[in-house]
Amino acid sequence: MPKSAVTLLTALALVVPGLAQGDDDEKGDKPGLYLRATPRFSFSPATILFTAELKGGDDVEELYCPEVEWEWGDGGKSVSEGDCDPWEPGMKIDRRYTGRHEYSRAGRYRVRVSLGHAGKRIMSQTMTIDVRPGVGDPTMQY
């Protein structure tokens, strides 16, 4: 490899943390919850798949087997609790949670996902989705 290429790679590794080690090593960071919808906007009636992903942080008991609560923005709510073995140090935590919801009417909906443990909310994330009037939607204007 030419000396200039080695120099460039070394400089990039110093300037861009994680480039040399890979971005997968996020242990020790404070965890964050990220939420996305597929599709982000649609026509009614629309079934939307939501994915919440926990990134960073260590695998700790507080994040193990959380209660997952979805508030769909249309007055509906879903709650799920995992049926998990008791926590032991060294166990891996789930980092991806999904929920699916159908919106029968057009509107702008603010969706919230929350992770809880032992009756308290640990973290939550919100996003807004748009559902446009589809065929047969009473909100559609002719």
N, CA, C and O atoms as CSV, one atom per row, in Angstrom:
chain,resi,resn,atom,element,x,y,z
A,1,MET,N,N,0.860,-1.171,0.000
A,1,MET,CA,C,0.000,0.000,0.000
A,1,MET,C,C,0.903,1.229,0.000
A,1,MET,O,O,1.863,1.280,0.769
A,2,PRO,N,N,0.623,2.206,-0.831
A,2,PRO,CA,C,1.443,3.424,-0.881
A,2,PRO,C,C,1.432,4.148,0.466
A,2,PRO,O,O,0.446,4.106,1.202
A,3,LYS,N,N,2.537,4.807,0.769
A,3,LYS,CA,C,2.693,5.513,2.044
A,3,LYS,C,C,1.612,6.572,2.233
A,3,LYS,O,O,1.141,6.775,3.352
A,4,SER,N,N,1.212,7.251,1.158
A,4,SER,CA,C,0.184,8.302,1.261
A,4,SER,C,C,-1.163,7.706,1.665
A,4,SER,O,O,-1.916,8.339,2.405
A,5,ALA,N,N,-1.479,6.495,1.190
A,5,ALA,CA,C,-2.738,5.841,1.559
A,5,ALA,C,C,-2.734,5.464,3.029
A,5,ALA,O,O,-3.748,5.620,3.710
A,6,VAL,N,N,-1.603,4.966,3.532
A,6,VAL,CA,C,-1.487,4.604,4.945
A,6,VAL,C,C,-1.630,5.851,5.805
A,6,VAL,O,O,-2.298,5.814,6.839
A,7,THR,N,N,-1.020,6.938,5.401
A,7,THR,CA,C,-1.111,8.199,6.136
A,7,THR,C,C,-2.557,8.690,6.182
A,7,THR,O,O,-3.029,9.142,7.225
A,8,LEU,N,N,-3.257,8.600,5.053
A,8,LEU,CA,C,-4.651,9.029,4.990
A,8,LEU,C,C,-5.527,8.173,5.904
A,8,LEU,O,O,-6.355,8.707,6.641
A,9,LEU,N,N,-5.352,6.862,5.862
A,9,LEU,CA,C,-6.151,5.975,6.724
A,9,LEU,C,C,-5.875,6.234,8.200
A,9,LEU,O,O,-6.796,6.218,9.017
A,10,THR,N,N,-4.619,6.470,8.542
A,10,THR,CA,C,-4.270,6.772,9.927
A,10,THR,C,C,-4.914,8.078,10.365
A,10,THR,O,O,-5.441,8.172,11.473
A,11,ALA,N,N,-4.873,9.091,9.497
A,11,ALA,CA,C,-5.485,10.379,9.827
A,11,ALA,C,C,-6.988,10.230,9.992
A,11,ALA,O,O,-7.560,10.815,10.911
A,12,LEU,N,N,-7.644,9.464,9.129
A,12,LEU,CA,C,-9.083,9.253,9.247
A,12,LEU,C,C,-9.428,8.527,10.537
A,12,LEU,O,O,-10.424,8.855,11.182
A,13,ALA,N,N,-8.630,7.556,10.919
A,13,ALA,CA,C,-8.892,6.816,12.151
A,13,ALA,C,C,-8.800,7.728,13.367
A,13,ALA,O,O,-9.515,7.524,14.347
A,14,LEU,N,N,-7.935,8.724,13.314
A,14,LEU,CA,C,-7.804,9.659,14.434
A,14,LEU,C,C,-8.933,10.675,14.445
A,14,LEU,O,O,-9.399,11.066,15.515
A,15,VAL,N,N,-9.382,11.113,13.267
A,15,VAL,CA,C,-10.400,12.146,13.159
A,15,VAL,C,C,-11.804,11.569,13.338
A,15,VAL,O,O,-12.662,12.218,13.937
A,16,VAL,N,N,-12.048,10.370,12.834
A,16,VAL,CA,C,-13.369,9.766,12.868
A,16,VAL,C,C,-13.350,8.592,13.843
A,16,VAL,O,O,-13.022,7.473,13.447
A,17,PRO,N,N,-13.698,8.826,15.122
A,17,PRO,CA,C,-13.682,7.732,16.083
A,17,PRO,C,C,-14.611,6.612,15.625
A,17,PRO,O,O,-15.689,6.865,15.086
A,18,GLY,N,N,-14.184,5.388,15.844
A,18,GLY,CA,C,-15.000,4.246,15.491
A,18,GLY,C,C,-14.713,3.726,14.095
A,18,GLY,O,O,-15.121,2.609,13.774
A,19,LEU,N,N,-14.017,4.498,13.239
A,19,LEU,CA,C,-13.740,4.036,11.888
A,19,LEU,C,C,-12.809,2.835,11.913
A,19,LEU,O,O,-13.050,1.852,11.213
A,20,ALA,N,N,-11.754,2.901,12.707
A,20,ALA,CA,C,-10.806,1.799,12.759
A,20,ALA,C,C,-11.378,0.611,13.518
A,20,ALA,O,O,-11.049,-0.532,13.200
A,21,GLN,N,N,-12.233,0.856,14.522
A,21,GLN,CA,C,-12.756,-0.216,15.353
A,21,GLN,C,C,-14.102,-0.710,14.864
A,21,GLN,O,O,-14.509,-1.808,15.242
A,22,GLY,N,N,-14.795,0.030,14.061
A,22,GLY,CA,C,-16.140,-0.332,13.625
A,22,GLY,C,C,-17.161,0.376,14.488
A,22,GLY,O,O,-16.916,0.625,15.668
A,23,ASP,N,N,-18.294,0.700,13.914
A,23,ASP,CA,C,-19.331,1.437,14.635
A,23,ASP,C,C,-20.156,0.550,15.541
A,23,ASP,O,O,-20.995,1.053,16.288
A,24,ASP,N,N,-19.941,-0.771,15.496
A,24,ASP,CA,C,-20.752,-1.677,16.293
A,24,ASP,C,C,-20.394,-1.628,17.767
A,24,ASP,O,O,-21.196,-2.044,18.603
A,25,ASP,N,N,-19.226,-1.136,18.105
A,25,ASP,CA,C,-18.766,-1.141,19.490
A,25,ASP,C,C,-19.246,0.111,20.198
A,25,ASP,O,O,-18.514,1.095,20.299
A,26,GLU,N,N,-20.508,0.072,20.700
A,26,GLU,CA,C,-21.099,1.235,21.356
A,26,GLU,C,C,-21.223,1.006,22.857
A,26,GLU,O,O,-21.902,1.778,23.535
A,27,LYS,N,N,-20.596,-0.019,23.389
A,27,LYS,CA,C,-20.713,-0.339,24.805
A,27,LYS,C,C,-20.189,0.813,25.643
A,27,LYS,O,O,-19.246,1.500,25.250
A,28,GLY,N,N,-20.799,1.017,26.789
A,28,GLY,CA,C,-20.381,2.074,27.687
A,28,GLY,C,C,-21.066,3.399,27.413
A,28,GLY,O,O,-21.118,4.252,28.299
A,29,ASP,N,N,-21.595,3.598,26.208
A,29,ASP,CA,C,-22.322,4.815,25.894
A,29,ASP,C,C,-23.677,4.772,26.585
A,29,ASP,O,O,-24.177,3.702,26.931
A,30,LYS,N,N,-24.261,5.943,26.780
A,30,LYS,CA,C,-25.626,6.000,27.283
A,30,LYS,C,C,-26.538,5.493,26.172
A,30,LYS,O,O,-26.410,5.933,25.029
A,31,PRO,N,N,-27.452,4.581,26.477
A,31,PRO,CA,C,-28.307,4.040,25.416
A,31,PRO,C,C,-29.313,5.065,24.907
A,31,PRO,O,O,-29.744,5.955,25.640
A,32,GLY,N,N,-29.674,4.921,23.648
A,32,GLY,CA,C,-30.679,5.775,23.034
A,32,GLY,C,C,-31.716,4.916,22.338
A,32,GLY,O,O,-31.406,3.827,21.855
A,33,LEU,N,N,-32.941,5.402,22.285
A,33,LEU,CA,C,-34.027,4.689,21.638
A,33,LEU,C,C,-34.370,5.414,20.348
A,33,LEU,O,O,-34.632,6.616,20.362
A,34,TYR,N,N,-34.371,4.697,19.238
A,34,TYR,CA,C,-34.634,5.275,17.924
A,34,TYR,C,C,-35.882,4.616,17.352
A,34,TYR,O,O,-36.065,3.405,17.482
A,35,LEU,N,N,-36.734,5.405,16.725
A,35,LEU,CA,C,-38.017,4.927,16.230
A,35,LEU,C,C,-38.161,5.258,14.753
A,35,LEU,O,O,-37.859,6.373,14.326
A,36,ARG,N,N,-38.624,4.284,13.977
A,36,ARG,CA,C,-38.890,4.522,12.563
A,36,ARG,C,C,-40.185,3.818,12.166
A,36,ARG,O,O,-40.612,2.858,12.808
A,37,ALA,N,N,-40.793,4.313,11.101
A,37,ALA,CA,C,-42.066,3.772,10.601
A,37,ALA,C,C,-41.905,3.395,9.140
A,37,ALA,O,O,-41.196,4.054,8.379
A,38,THR,N,N,-42.583,2.316,8.770
A,38,THR,CA,C,-42.581,1.871,7.384
A,38,THR,C,C,-44.010,1.588,6.970
A,38,THR,O,O,-44.611,0.660,7.511
A,39,PRO,N,N,-44.582,2.326,6.050
A,39,PRO,CA,C,-44.073,3.559,5.450
A,39,PRO,C,C,-44.279,4.741,6.397
A,39,PRO,O,O,-45.080,4.659,7.329
A,40,ARG,N,N,-43.571,5.823,6.163
A,40,ARG,CA,C,-43.655,7.021,7.008
A,40,ARG,C,C,-44.935,7.808,6.730
A,40,ARG,O,O,-45.490,8.436,7.632
A,41,PHE,N,N,-45.402,7.774,5.481
A,41,PHE,CA,C,-46.720,8.335,5.167
A,41,PHE,C,C,-47.383,7.405,4.162
A,41,PHE,O,O,-46.717,6.736,3.372
A,42,SER,N,N,-48.729,7.379,4.212
A,42,SER,CA,C,-49.478,6.419,3.417
A,42,SER,C,C,-50.887,6.947,3.185
A,42,SER,O,O,-51.216,8.064,3.583
A,43,PHE,N,N,-51.717,6.131,2.534
A,43,PHE,CA,C,-53.117,6.451,2.308
A,43,PHE,C,C,-53.987,5.509,3.139
A,43,PHE,O,O,-53.679,4.325,3.279
A,44,SER,N,N,-55.076,6.050,3.688
A,44,SER,CA,C,-55.949,5.247,4.531
A,44,SER,C,C,-56.770,4.272,3.687
A,44,SER,O,O,-57.079,4.575,2.534
A,45,PRO,N,N,-57.126,3.123,4.228
A,45,PRO,CA,C,-56.631,2.595,5.495
A,45,PRO,C,C,-55.175,2.164,5.338
A,45,PRO,O,O,-54.799,1.623,4.299
A,46,ALA,N,N,-54.363,2.397,6.352
A,46,ALA,CA,C,-52.934,2.116,6.277
A,46,ALA,C,C,-52.495,1.269,7.466
A,46,ALA,O,O,-52.847,1.552,8.611
A,47,THR,N,N,-51.734,0.246,7.181
A,47,THR,CA,C,-51.102,-0.543,8.232
A,47,THR,C,C,-49.637,-0.149,8.257
A,47,THR,O,O,-48.928,-0.294,7.262
A,48,ILE,N,N,-49.190,0.349,9.401
A,48,ILE,CA,C,-47.827,0.861,9.537
A,48,ILE,C,C,-47.053,-0.042,10.489
A,48,ILE,O,O,-47.555,-0.425,11.546
A,49,LEU,N,N,-45.832,-0.373,10.104
A,49,LEU,CA,C,-44.927,-1.145,10.950
A,49,LEU,C,C,-43.959,-0.174,11.613
A,49,LEU,O,O,-43.280,0.595,10.932
A,50,PHE,N,N,-43.897,-0.210,12.931
A,50,PHE,CA,C,-42.983,0.635,13.691
A,50,PHE,C,C,-41.870,-0.228,14.264
A,50,PHE,O,O,-42.109,-1.333,14.752
A,51,THR,N,N,-40.658,0.292,14.196
A,51,THR,CA,C,-39.508,-0.403,14.760
A,51,THR,C,C,-38.792,0.543,15.704
A,51,THR,O,O,-38.365,1.629,15.313
A,52,ALA,N,N,-38.665,0.116,16.958
A,52,ALA,CA,C,-37.904,0.869,17.956
A,52,ALA,C,C,-36.611,0.102,18.183
A,52,ALA,O,O,-36.621,-1.112,18.389
A,53,GLU,N,N,-35.509,0.818,18.143
A,53,GLU,CA,C,-34.215,0.163,18.296
A,53,GLU,C,C,-33.407,0.853,19.386
A,53,GLU,O,O,-33.255,2.074,19.393
A,54,LEU,N,N,-32.901,0.055,20.290
A,54,LEU,CA,C,-32.067,0.528,21.381
A,54,LEU,C,C,-30.620,0.451,20.921
A,54,LEU,O,O,-30.117,-0.625,20.596
A,55,LYS,N,N,-29.948,1.609,20.896
A,55,LYS,CA,C,-28.559,1.655,20.446
A,55,LYS,C,C,-27.678,2.186,21.561
A,55,LYS,O,O,-28.065,3.086,22.306
A,56,GLY,N,N,-26.497,1.618,21.663
A,56,GLY,CA,C,-25.537,2.037,22.672
A,56,GLY,C,C,-25.836,1.436,24.024
A,56,GLY,O,O,-26.816,0.712,24.202
A,57,GLY,N,N,-24.988,1.742,24.960
A,57,GLY,CA,C,-25.178,1.258,26.316
A,57,GLY,C,C,-24.773,-0.193,26.502
A,57,GLY,O,O,-24.525,-0.925,25.543
A,58,ASP,N,N,-24.717,-0.574,27.741
A,58,ASP,CA,C,-24.359,-1.936,28.105
A,58,ASP,C,C,-25.608,-2.781,28.269
A,58,ASP,O,O,-26.713,-2.251,28.385
A,59,ASP,N,N,-25.435,-4.091,28.278
A,59,ASP,CA,C,-26.521,-5.022,28.550
A,59,ASP,C,C,-26.684,-5.092,30.064
A,59,ASP,O,O,-25.967,-5.830,30.740
A,60,VAL,N,N,-27.639,-4.314,30.595
A,60,VAL,CA,C,-27.839,-4.226,32.042
A,60,VAL,C,C,-29.258,-4.670,32.401
A,60,VAL,O,O,-30.147,-4.712,31.550
A,61,GLU,N,N,-29.446,-4.996,33.672
A,61,GLU,CA,C,-30.732,-5.520,34.130
A,61,GLU,C,C,-31.884,-4.558,33.866
A,61,GLU,O,O,-32.982,-4.993,33.519
A,62,GLU,N,N,-31.652,-3.266,34.026
A,62,GLU,CA,C,-32.724,-2.281,33.831
A,62,GLU,C,C,-33.315,-2.335,32.415
A,62,GLU,O,O,-34.490,-2.024,32.216
A,63,LEU,N,N,-32.498,-2.731,31.441
A,63,LEU,CA,C,-32.956,-2.792,30.045
A,63,LEU,C,C,-33.345,-4.203,29.615
A,63,LEU,O,O,-33.739,-4.415,28.468
A,64,TYR,N,N,-33.238,-5.159,30.520
A,64,TYR,CA,C,-33.548,-6.545,30.210
A,64,TYR,C,C,-35.051,-6.782,30.310
A,64,TYR,O,O,-35.669,-6.457,31.324
A,65,CYS,N,N,-35.625,-7.337,29.274
A,65,CYS,CA,C,-37.026,-7.757,29.257
A,65,CYS,C,C,-37.981,-6.629,29.678
A,65,CYS,O,O,-38.749,-6.796,30.626
A,66,PRO,N,N,-37.938,-5.482,28.979
A,66,PRO,CA,C,-38.767,-4.351,29.392
A,66,PRO,C,C,-40.235,-4.529,29.007
A,66,PRO,O,O,-40.586,-5.333,28.143
A,67,GLU,N,N,-41.064,-3.759,29.674
A,67,GLU,CA,C,-42.448,-3.603,29.233
A,67,GLU,C,C,-42.389,-2.601,28.077
A,67,GLU,O,O,-41.771,-1.544,28.201
A,68,VAL,N,N,-43.028,-2.934,26.962
A,68,VAL,CA,C,-43.021,-2.061,25.788
A,68,VAL,C,C,-44.434,-1.536,25.590
A,68,VAL,O,O,-45.374,-2.308,25.399
A,69,GLU,N,N,-44.573,-0.218,25.637
A,69,GLU,CA,C,-45.879,0.417,25.474
A,69,GLU,C,C,-45.869,1.278,24.212
A,69,GLU,O,O,-44.985,2.111,24.012
A,70,TRP,N,N,-46.878,1.054,23.366
A,70,TRP,CA,C,-47.052,1.841,22.145
A,70,TRP,C,C,-48.303,2.691,22.303
A,70,TRP,O,O,-49.372,2.169,22.618
A,71,GLU,N,N,-48.178,3.989,22.087
A,71,GLU,CA,C,-49.321,4.895,22.014
A,71,GLU,C,C,-49.399,5.319,20.551
A,71,GLU,O,O,-48.485,5.959,20.032
A,72,TRP,N,N,-50.497,4.958,19.892
A,72,TRP,CA,C,-50.588,5.064,18.441
A,72,TRP,C,C,-50.976,6.445,17.938
A,72,TRP,O,O,-50.892,6.688,16.734
A,73,GLY,N,N,-51.393,7.353,18.797
A,73,GLY,CA,C,-51.736,8.702,18.358
A,73,GLY,C,C,-53.180,8.864,17.929
A,73,GLY,O,O,-53.626,9.975,17.642
A,74,ASP,N,N,-53.921,7.750,17.883
A,74,ASP,CA,C,-55.336,7.804,17.507
A,74,ASP,C,C,-56.221,7.391,18.687
A,74,ASP,O,O,-57.392,7.058,18.502
A,75,GLY,N,N,-55.664,7.415,19.882
A,75,GLY,CA,C,-56.394,7.003,21.080
A,75,GLY,C,C,-56.128,5.560,21.476
A,75,GLY,O,O,-56.474,5.144,22.582
A,76,GLY,N,N,-55.518,4.797,20.583
A,76,GLY,CA,C,-55.216,3.397,20.874
A,76,GLY,C,C,-53.878,3.243,21.571
A,76,GLY,O,O,-52.992,4.092,21.470
A,77,LYS,N,N,-53.760,2.125,22.286
A,77,LYS,CA,C,-52.537,1.836,23.030
A,77,LYS,C,C,-52.340,0.323,23.045
A,77,LYS,O,O,-53.308,-0.436,23.092
A,78,SER,N,N,-51.087,-0.104,23.006
A,78,SER,CA,C,-50.734,-1.517,23.126
A,78,SER,C,C,-49.601,-1.637,24.130
A,78,SER,O,O,-48.680,-0.820,24.148
A,79,VAL,N,N,-49.680,-2.664,24.966
A,79,VAL,CA,C,-48.630,-2.909,25.958
A,79,VAL,C,C,-48.253,-4.379,25.884
A,79,VAL,O,O,-49.119,-5.251,25.814
A,80,SER,N,N,-46.961,-4.643,25.901
A,80,SER,CA,C,-46.508,-6.034,25.929
A,80,SER,C,C,-45.414,-6.185,26.974
A,80,SER,O,O,-44.562,-5.314,27.155
A,81,GLU,N,N,-45.471,-7.312,27.647
A,81,GLU,CA,C,-44.442,-7.664,28.618
A,81,GLU,C,C,-43.834,-8.971,28.183
A,81,GLU,O,O,-44.548,-9.897,27.800
A,82,GLY,N,N,-42.519,-9.053,28.239
A,82,GLY,CA,C,-41.851,-10.285,27.862
A,82,GLY,C,C,-41.964,-11.332,28.960
A,82,GLY,O,O,-42.079,-11.006,30.141
A,83,ASP,N,N,-41.928,-12.580,28.553
A,83,ASP,CA,C,-41.898,-13.696,29.494
A,83,ASP,C,C,-40.463,-14.194,29.496
A,83,ASP,O,O,-40.098,-15.083,28.726
A,84,CYS,N,N,-39.655,-13.610,30.370
A,84,CYS,CA,C,-38.213,-13.832,30.324
A,84,CYS,C,C,-37.722,-14.579,31.561
A,84,CYS,O,O,-38.331,-14.534,32.629
A,85,ASP,N,N,-36.605,-15.263,31.374
A,85,ASP,CA,C,-35.929,-15.882,32.512
A,85,ASP,C,C,-35.395,-14.778,33.412
A,85,ASP,O,O,-35.181,-13.659,32.945
A,86,PRO,N,N,-35.173,-15.068,34.699
A,86,PRO,CA,C,-34.597,-14.047,35.592
A,86,PRO,C,C,-33.243,-13.570,35.074
A,86,PRO,O,O,-32.490,-14.322,34.454
A,87,TRP,N,N,-32.959,-12.306,35.345
A,87,TRP,CA,C,-31.715,-11.667,34.898
A,87,TRP,C,C,-30.511,-12.311,35.573
A,87,TRP,O,O,-30.529,-12.624,36.763
A,88,GLU,N,N,-29.475,-12.498,34.779
A,88,GLU,CA,C,-28.167,-12.916,35.291
A,88,GLU,C,C,-27.123,-12.069,34.587
A,88,GLU,O,O,-27.237,-11.821,33.387
A,89,PRO,N,N,-26.104,-11.621,35.315
A,89,PRO,CA,C,-25.053,-10.829,34.667
A,89,PRO,C,C,-24.497,-11.567,33.447
A,89,PRO,O,O,-24.300,-12.782,33.473
A,90,GLY,N,N,-24.251,-10.808,32.387
A,90,GLY,CA,C,-23.734,-11.376,31.156
A,90,GLY,C,C,-24.804,-11.714,30.133
A,90,GLY,O,O,-24.482,-12.068,28.999
A,91,MET,N,N,-26.086,-11.611,30.517
A,91,MET,CA,C,-27.167,-11.893,29.572
A,91,MET,C,C,-27.254,-10.785,28.538
A,91,MET,O,O,-26.942,-9.631,28.833
A,92,LYS,N,N,-27.671,-11.124,27.344
A,92,LYS,CA,C,-27.874,-10.153,26.278
A,92,LYS,C,C,-29.301,-9.628,26.357
A,92,LYS,O,O,-30.231,-10.368,26.676
A,93,ILE,N,N,-29.462,-8.344,26.063
A,93,ILE,CA,C,-30.794,-7.742,26.056
A,93,ILE,C,C,-31.304,-7.659,24.623
A,93,ILE,O,O,-30.520,-7.592,23.676
A,94,ASP,N,N,-32.626,-7.666,24.473
A,94,ASP,CA,C,-33.219,-7.418,23.165
A,94,ASP,C,C,-33.037,-5.935,22.863
A,94,ASP,O,O,-33.179,-5.094,23.750
A,95,ARG,N,N,-32.729,-5.625,21.640
A,95,ARG,CA,C,-32.492,-4.234,21.261
A,95,ARG,C,C,-33.446,-3.757,20.172
A,95,ARG,O,O,-33.364,-2.604,19.749
A,96,ARG,N,N,-34.343,-4.612,19.715
A,96,ARG,CA,C,-35.277,-4.225,18.663
A,96,ARG,C,C,-36.684,-4.676,19.050
A,96,ARG,O,O,-36.909,-5.822,19.440
A,97,TYR,N,N,-37.631,-3.729,18.928
A,97,TYR,CA,C,-39.030,-3.984,19.271
A,97,TYR,C,C,-39.883,-3.482,18.116
A,97,TYR,O,O,-39.631,-2.408,17.569
A,98,THR,N,N,-40.885,-4.257,17.751
A,98,THR,CA,C,-41.742,-3.850,16.639
A,98,THR,C,C,-43.202,-3.829,17.067
A,98,THR,O,O,-43.620,-4.574,17.954
A,99,GLY,N,N,-43.952,-2.974,16.428
A,99,GLY,CA,C,-45.390,-2.880,16.626
A,99,GLY,C,C,-46.039,-2.540,15.301
A,99,GLY,O,O,-45.460,-1.824,14.483
A,100,ARG,N,N,-47.229,-3.047,15.091
A,100,ARG,CA,C,-47.960,-2.807,13.842
A,100,ARG,C,C,-49.322,-2.245,14.222
A,100,ARG,O,O,-49.982,-2.740,15.136
A,101,HIS,N,N,-49.737,-1.189,13.495
A,101,HIS,CA,C,-51.022,-0.571,13.801
A,101,HIS,C,C,-51.707,-0.145,12.513
A,101,HIS,O,O,-51.056,0.280,11.559
A,102,GLU,N,N,-53.034,-0.265,12.498
A,102,GLU,CA,C,-53.810,0.155,11.334
A,102,GLU,C,C,-54.515,1.470,11.625
A,102,GLU,O,O,-55.170,1.630,12.655
A,103,TYR,N,N,-54.366,2.401,10.704
A,103,TYR,CA,C,-55.033,3.698,10.769
A,103,TYR,C,C,-56.130,3.695,9.710
A,103,TYR,O,O,-55.848,3.622,8.514
A,104,SER,N,N,-57.381,3.773,10.156
A,104,SER,CA,C,-58.500,3.700,9.214
A,104,SER,C,C,-58.856,5.058,8.622
A,104,SER,O,O,-59.512,5.134,7.583
A,105,ARG,N,N,-58.424,6.128,9.283
A,105,ARG,CA,C,-58.755,7.482,8.817
A,105,ARG,C,C,-57.494,8.296,8.580
A,105,ARG,O,O,-56.439,8.053,9.165
A,106,ALA,N,N,-57.649,9.265,7.701
A,106,ALA,CA,C,-56.542,10.176,7.419
A,106,ALA,C,C,-56.252,11.036,8.639
A,106,ALA,O,O,-57.139,11.308,9.447
A,107,GLY,N,N,-55.014,11.454,8.760
A,107,GLY,CA,C,-54.634,12.345,9.846
A,107,GLY,C,C,-53.142,12.346,10.069
A,107,GLY,O,O,-52.397,11.588,9.448
A,108,ARG,N,N,-52.725,13.206,10.962
A,108,ARG,CA,C,-51.335,13.270,11.396
A,108,ARG,C,C,-51.320,12.684,12.799
A,108,ARG,O,O,-52.018,13.168,13.689
A,109,TYR,N,N,-50.529,11.651,12.990
A,109,TYR,CA,C,-50.519,10.911,14.250
A,109,TYR,C,C,-49.143,10.975,14.900
A,109,TYR,O,O,-48.112,10.776,14.257
A,110,ARG,N,N,-49.167,11.261,16.204
A,110,ARG,CA,C,-47.921,11.288,16.982
A,110,ARG,C,C,-47.842,9.968,17.753
A,110,ARG,O,O,-48.642,9.708,18.651
A,111,VAL,N,N,-46.872,9.152,17.385
A,111,VAL,CA,C,-46.703,7.816,17.950
A,111,VAL,C,C,-45.587,7.854,18.992
A,111,VAL,O,O,-44.547,8.479,18.787
A,112,ARG,N,N,-45.826,7.170,20.120
A,112,ARG,CA,C,-44.815,7.099,21.182
A,112,ARG,C,C,-44.600,5.644,21.553
A,112,ARG,O,O,-45.554,4.884,21.716
A,113,VAL,N,N,-43.334,5.265,21.684
A,113,VAL,CA,C,-42.971,3.966,22.243
A,113,VAL,C,C,-42.204,4.230,23.529
A,113,VAL,O,O,-41.340,5.106,23.586
A,114,SER,N,N,-42.535,3.456,24.564
A,114,SER,CA,C,-41.871,3.611,25.865
A,114,SER,C,C,-41.399,2.255,26.346
A,114,SER,O,O,-42.093,1.249,26.197
A,115,LEU,N,N,-40.208,2.242,26.924
A,115,LEU,CA,C,-39.690,1.045,27.576
A,115,LEU,C,C,-39.763,1.271,29.075
A,115,LEU,O,O,-39.368,2.327,29.568
A,116,GLY,N,N,-40.269,0.278,29.804
A,116,GLY,CA,C,-40.395,0.387,31.246
A,116,GLY,C,C,-39.811,-0.826,31.946
A,116,GLY,O,O,-39.650,-1.893,31.353
A,117,HIS,N,N,-39.502,-0.639,33.209
A,117,HIS,CA,C,-38.969,-1.731,34.032
A,117,HIS,C,C,-39.401,-1.497,35.474
A,117,HIS,O,O,-39.247,-0.397,36.004
A,118,ALA,N,N,-39.934,-2.520,36.095
A,118,ALA,CA,C,-40.357,-2.453,37.499
A,118,ALA,C,C,-41.337,-1.306,37.739
A,118,ALA,O,O,-41.264,-0.622,38.759
A,119,GLY,N,N,-42.257,-1.102,36.789
A,119,GLY,CA,C,-43.299,-0.097,36.967
A,119,GLY,C,C,-42.901,1.329,36.670
A,119,GLY,O,O,-43.710,2.235,36.868
A,120,LYS,N,N,-41.682,1.569,36.200
A,120,LYS,CA,C,-41.306,2.946,35.867
A,120,LYS,C,C,-40.816,3.020,34.423
A,120,LYS,O,O,-40.237,2.073,33.891
A,121,ARG,N,N,-41.066,4.174,33.808
A,121,ARG,CA,C,-40.644,4.407,32.429
A,121,ARG,C,C,-39.145,4.675,32.413
A,121,ARG,O,O,-38.643,5.536,33.136
A,122,ILE,N,N,-38.443,3.921,31.575
A,122,ILE,CA,C,-36.990,4.081,31.459
A,122,ILE,C,C,-36.661,5.110,30.385
A,122,ILE,O,O,-35.869,6.027,30.599
A,123,MET,N,N,-37.286,4.935,29.227
A,123,MET,CA,C,-37.040,5.856,28.119
A,123,MET,C,C,-38.187,5.757,27.134
A,123,MET,O,O,-38.920,4.768,27.108
A,124,SER,N,N,-38.332,6.802,26.318
A,124,SER,CA,C,-39.370,6.794,25.295
A,124,SER,C,C,-38.897,7.610,24.106
A,124,SER,O,O,-37.949,8.392,24.189
A,125,GLN,N,N,-39.592,7.400,22.996
A,125,GLN,CA,C,-39.286,8.126,21.765
A,125,GLN,C,C,-40.599,8.356,21.029
A,125,GLN,O,O,-41.498,7.516,21.077
A,126,THR,N,N,-40.709,9.486,20.353
A,126,THR,CA,C,-41.917,9.797,19.590
A,126,THR,C,C,-41.558,10.132,18.149
A,126,THR,O,O,-40.427,10.499,17.832
A,127,MET,N,N,-42.550,9.995,17.298
A,127,MET,CA,C,-42.422,10.413,15.909
A,127,MET,C,C,-43.813,10.725,15.385
A,127,MET,O,O,-44.813,10.314,15.975
A,128,THR,N,N,-43.876,11.444,14.290
A,128,THR,CA,C,-45.145,11.795,13.660
A,128,THR,C,C,-45.214,11.118,12.302
A,128,THR,O,O,-44.244,11.103,11.545
A,129,ILE,N,N,-46.391,10.555,12.009
A,129,ILE,CA,C,-46.625,9.977,10.691
A,129,ILE,C,C,-47.827,10.666,10.061
A,129,ILE,O,O,-48.686,11.196,10.766
A,130,ASP,N,N,-47.885,10.659,8.747
A,130,ASP,CA,C,-49.004,11.240,8.009
A,130,ASP,C,C,-49.741,10.146,7.254
A,130,ASP,O,O,-49.137,9.348,6.537
A,131,VAL,N,N,-51.060,10.124,7.428
A,131,VAL,CA,C,-51.921,9.229,6.669
A,131,VAL,C,C,-52.850,10.112,5.856
A,131,VAL,O,O,-53.630,10.882,6.417
A,132,ARG,N,N,-52.772,10.004,4.548
A,132,ARG,CA,C,-53.595,10.798,3.639
A,132,ARG,C,C,-54.920,10.075,3.387
A,132,ARG,O,O,-54.997,8.855,3.532
A,133,PRO,N,N,-55.963,10.824,3.009
A,133,PRO,CA,C,-57.246,10.175,2.732
A,133,PRO,C,C,-57.140,9.221,1.537
A,133,PRO,O,O,-56.656,9.589,0.467
A,134,GLY,N,N,-57.599,8.007,1.746
A,134,GLY,CA,C,-57.640,7.018,0.679
A,134,GLY,C,C,-59.067,6.836,0.197
A,134,GLY,O,O,-59.979,7.495,0.696
A,135,VAL,N,N,-59.265,5.964,-0.750
A,135,VAL,CA,C,-60.597,5.688,-1.292
A,135,VAL,C,C,-61.496,5.180,-0.187
A,135,VAL,O,O,-61.144,4.241,0.527
A,136,GLY,N,N,-62.663,5.799,-0.044
A,136,GLY,CA,C,-63.625,5.395,0.973
A,136,GLY,C,C,-63.423,6.032,2.329
A,136,GLY,O,O,-64.233,5.809,3.229
A,137,ASP,N,N,-62.374,6.817,2.511
A,137,ASP,CA,C,-62.125,7.485,3.785
A,137,ASP,C,C,-63.123,8.639,3.908
A,137,ASP,O,O,-63.193,9.486,3.018
A,138,PRO,N,N,-63.896,8.684,4.999
A,138,PRO,CA,C,-64.888,9.767,5.153
A,138,PRO,C,C,-64.265,11.155,5.233
A,138,PRO,O,O,-64.972,12.147,5.058
A,139,THR,N,N,-62.978,11.255,5.487
A,139,THR,CA,C,-62.332,12.566,5.531
A,139,THR,C,C,-61.963,13.070,4.138
A,139,THR,O,O,-61.557,14.220,3.974
A,140,MET,N,N,-62.108,12.201,3.139
A,140,MET,CA,C,-61.766,12.591,1.766
A,140,MET,C,C,-62.810,13.563,1.230
A,140,MET,O,O,-64.010,13.311,1.341
A,141,GLN,N,N,-62.363,14.656,0.657
A,141,GLN,CA,C,-63.273,15.652,0.109
A,141,GLN,C,C,-63.332,15.491,-1.408
A,141,GLN,O,O,-62.306,15.331,-2.070
A,142,TYR,N,N,-64.546,15.536,-1.944
A,142,TYR,CA,C,-64.734,15.370,-3.397
A,142,TYR,C,C,-64.990,16.692,-4.060
A,142,TYR,O,O,-65.171,16.748,-5.276
